[in-house]
Amino acid sequence: MDPRQDFLKFHADQEQSLESYAWENRDAGTVRVPIERAMELLLQKGIPVAGETSNTEASKPAPKGGTKP
């Protein structure tokens, strides 16, 4: 075993995962997208808020700042 080669392979595998499209769970319809594309989508659509069901509301960006109790 060569720890350096093991690490280099691990790093290459991780980089490939961050830069490629693939099915994570085809039955559930979950896919992996490249990290750059995922960041673009977050900027365009915002982060979905739990409990929202409307497509128009889910596409709005999350409010800025924290909420006060």
N, C-alpha and C positions, 0 to 999 in steps of 0.2 A: 504494500500500500504506500502511496505517495501523497501525503497531506496536501502538498502544493497542487498537484494534478487534480485531486479530489475537489479542492476549493475552486480551481479554475473551471472545472466542469459544472459545479454547482452554480457559479456565477454566470456562466454562459447560458445555462438552463433558465435561470431567473430572468436574465436579460431578454431571452427569447419570449418568455411569458409576458413580459412587459411591452413587447413590441409586436405582438401578433394577435390575430383573431382566432378564436377557437370556441367550440362548445364546452361549457363547464358542465351543464346538465341539459341535454337535448330534450328530455321528457318534460322538464320544467320550463324550457325555453330560455335558459340562462346562458348567456354568451360572455366571452372575455373579449374586450376590445383593447387596442393599444392604449397605453397610458396617456399619450398626447391627445388622442381622439376623445378619451374619457374626460380629460380636463376641458377640452373645447365644448363638449356637450354640457358639462356642469356650468360653464360660463353662459351658454345660450339658454339653458332651461332652468337653472337653479337646482337646489337640492330639494327633493320631495320631502314633504312634512308628513309624518305618520298620522294616519287618520283621515287625511284628505282623500276624497274619492273623485272629485271633479277633475277632468283633464286640464281645464283652463286654470284651476287653482293649483294643481300639482306642477304646472309649468312655470308658475310665478317664482321668482327668487325668494329665498328665505328672508325674513325681516332682519335688518341690521341691528346689532346691539342685543343685549340680553333682555329677558322679560323679568319684571319685578313681581314678586309674590304678593 
